[in-house]
Amino acid sequence: YHWDLPDALEEEGGWTAFSINTAFIAFVTLCAREYGDKVKNWIILNEPFGFTSLGYMLGIHAPGKTGLTHFFSAVHHAAIAQADGGRIIRAEVSGSNIGTSFSCSEIVPHTQSDSDILAAKRVDCLMNRLFIEPLLGMGYPTADWDLLEKFSIQHSTWRHTERLTFDFDFIGLQNYFPITIKYNAFIPVLQAWEVKAKSRKKPHTAMGWEINADAFYTIIKQFAAYPGIKSLIITENGAAYHDKIENKEVHDPERIAYFQLYLKALLRAKQEGINIKGYMAWTLMDNFEWAEGYN
């Protein structure tokens, strides 16, 4: 599932409605039966934090909803869907290799003050731990963010503990940059603010994303430390630059240097024993960027 939700389902509430899980089961079953003899490698959800936060909390992407009530409902139903989808593929497709993919970033406190460290922990709960930990049977990361405890009680998530879990063959990680976090009392809920790479005079891409291969290594190690993860695939990683076409060619030494740095970090993690099955550069070809592709 890569964010293309039928409008008829959105009219019923989309990911905020529990009925989405019934529809998702039907969708995955259809895909498995239609393509199971042709396809053995499966990813259930692409970046669930992305579509739940952008679409149901921040209102940036469709359906443009805002607020925590919409967001937490969407999170819980997406978390159920990723496990349901895995179970269906395993039952329907013999010899399948099943995963799900998460966007992730190392979250770094701006200073070693208690307030910055706690703010970074809250952001880490939200961006890195919110979907992987219930999947592994650990429940939502309520200990490091009390608001998640309220959400868990509100949605009686304990009723779905077993349904949230599934033993995936691999976890896909999609990483581009670390995020440096500073405490800010004026930011609702998280009380956290990102300190951008440019303001910290750090090297960055054309999109302002910090170039930091050590952070790539660190986030790989963070996910690999979960005992329930069998293997990892880097399903997205890359950099955007202002490519200029000269004599029908693009000379991109910055991108070459980026991949050299990040692939060295990846090999370092692999040499230390982390079971990394593959790496996919984002992107092999020009992308149709419907949100940020135009000036």
C-alpha positions, 0 to 999 in steps of 0.5 A: 500500500503506497498511499492510494486510498479509494475515495469511497473508503475515505468517505467512510473515514479512511484510516480513521475508521475501523472498517478500513481493516476489513477493506484492507484484508479484502485488498491484500487477499485479492493481490495475493491471489492475483499475483502470488504465482508471479511475485514472491517479494512483498512489502505491506505498507510503505512508510505508515508514519508518513501517510498517517502523519501527513494525511491525518495530523498535519493536513499536508497530504490527502485527505487533509485532516488535522489533529491528534484524534484523527492521527492516533486512530489512523496509526492504530488501524494502519498498525493492525493492517500491516500485521493482517497483510503479512498474515494473508500473504503468508497463508496465500503465497507459498515461498513468499518473502514478506516485509513492511517498510518504515521511514526512520531517522536518528533523532539527536538532542541539540544539547545534552540538557534534560529538556532537549534529551526528553524532547528527542525521546518523544520525537523518536517514539513518534517517528521510529518506534510507533509502528515497529514496537507494537509489531514486535509485541512490545506495545506502543512506546508509552513509557517515554511519552505519556500521551501515547499512554492516553492514546492506548487507553482511549483506543483500548489497544490492549484488545488488539495486542496479538493482532498487531504482531507479525513475524516479518521476514524483513523490515525495510528502512528508508533513511535520508537524514538525521534530525536534531531536536531542541525543546520548545515549550511553544510547540503543541504536544511534542514540545520539540523543534527541529534545528535544521542542518543549514542553521547548524552549518552542516553539509546538506542536500538541495532539499536541506537534508543533512548529509551524515553517514554516521547517522545512517549507520546509527539508525540501522543499529537501532533497528537491528537491536530489536530481537524480533527483526530477522533481517533488514533491507534499505528500501530507500536512501539517496540525495537530491541535488540541483542537477544541471544538464550539460552536453546532454549529461549530468555530472553529479560528483556530490551524489557520487560522494553521498553514495560512497559515504552511505554505502561505506556506513552500510558495509560497516554495519554489515561487517559487524554482523547485522543481517542486511539483505539489500540496498535500493537507491532512491531513485534510479530514474526521475521521480514524478514528485506531485508534492514538491517537484515544481518551483 
